Amino acid sequence: MSTERRRVAIVGGGFGGLAAAQALSKADVDVTLVDRTNHHLFQPLLYQLASGMLSMGECAAPIRGMLRKQSNVRVSMAEVTEVDAERRELTLDRGEKVGYDSLIVACGADTSYFGHEEWQEPSFALKTLADAVGLRDQVLSAFEEAERATDDEARRRFLTIVVIGGGPTGVEVAGQLAVLARHHLSHQFSGFDPSDIRVVLLDAGERVLTAFSTKLSAKAARSLASLSVDVREGARATAIDAAGVTYDHGGATQRIEAATVIWAAGVHAAPFAGALAEATGAEHDRGGRLQVLADCTLPRHPEISVIGDAASHAGSDGKPLPGLATVAIQQARHVARAIAAGGPGATEPFRYFDKGALAVVGRGRAICAVRGLELSGPIAFATYLGVHLFYLGGVPGRRVAVISAWASTAMGREQSRVIERELPRPRVNV
């Protein structure tokens, strides 16, 4: 790549970072994309990997492969350890320096435990491939322990899964694990009945899926109940340990003994956002998201654009835009257009086109709200597939993965229910 052309650095290879790189394919710029991993993760299907319905290759694809036809892009699997906003330079963990004329920050978000970092060890998150594989192996290992347990109380713990958080991730993983128990594990164990597997969903709010209307939220809760998911709203976790969860419900302290606890209750902007705030003096919200101007740039730094989960960007209603892939992709293309036209970043205000919200609730069921139209059940699930097939395109193999996910949900598969690595025994006291 030429050193005379303008240099664009992109931090993050998620939906936003990848879309930005692709949108700059014909621009007269040299692009360096930096990511901690070598793959682009299709996060909407992580719950399918965690439940054993899909393999890792169906949820992720190599970034280099996706950008292989772009001669103006260089990919670096590394982590940014330092940013010098004055010199416009990034330092990577191996000491490499990456200079830039324009910087696009698409570093995404990490799991947040709201100050209870001690909850990280006894629970399982669902943000990365490693998270999903670890959770899958834990669930399957717990079932194997239940198969040979001789004590009824211990068996109940092994067969109990608690999901904390009633947003899309929590609802989807709870529903899919219930489907796994009810439809795909029958006749596979002799030491217990798969119907004895207990999935409990705890949410601190008054209802699950608060991004949807009360009507759709109620339908989702009923769909979960039909799968025997025990939905407990107004339940706030107060302690998580190796043996289960303690929570407050209406002022009363309650306890669930469980081998597997899944944390899906919150996210925080990735650490690079904090480093950038310190380097530029930018403000951030409680979730660590950087406050950006209407055009996606940082105040006093028109050469730095922040998009996706790392940005706190007010929408037309004055509220921060949601952490959705469609938001990140649209922001990425908005910024890339301005850079391709010769600017350091965008100058025109970004306007988000809301394509709706969707959530899968169990086997072939979903809820969706698209521009005033509310759908539920199989038709909503078909809409979910359509959105992923046509609006979240751009990655080879993605459409195959979505169709495969649908087939897996409908029919079940065996090959992804292998415990791939040696793990400690499930983290419960026997």
Secondary structure, DSSP 8 states (H G I E B T S, - for coil): --SSSEEEEEE--SHHHHHHHHHTTTSSEEEEEEESSSEEE-GGGHHHHHTTSS-GGGTEEEHHHHTTT-TTEEEEE--EEEEETTTTEEEETTS-EEE-SEEEE---EEE--TT-GGGTTTSB--SSHHHHHHHHHHHHHHHHHHHH--SHHHHHHHTEEEEE--SHHHHHHHHHHHHIIIIISTTS-SSS-GGG-EEEEEESSSSS-TTS-HHHHHHHHHHHHHTTEEEEETEEEEEEETTEEEEEETTEEEEEE-SEEEE-S-EEE-HHHHHHHHHHT--B-TT--EE--TTSEETTEEEEEE-GGGEE-B-TTSSB----HHHHHHHHHHHHHHHHTT-SS--S--------EEEE-STT-EEEEETTEEEEEHHHHHHHHHHHHHTS--STTHHHHHHHHHHHHHH--STT----S-----SS--
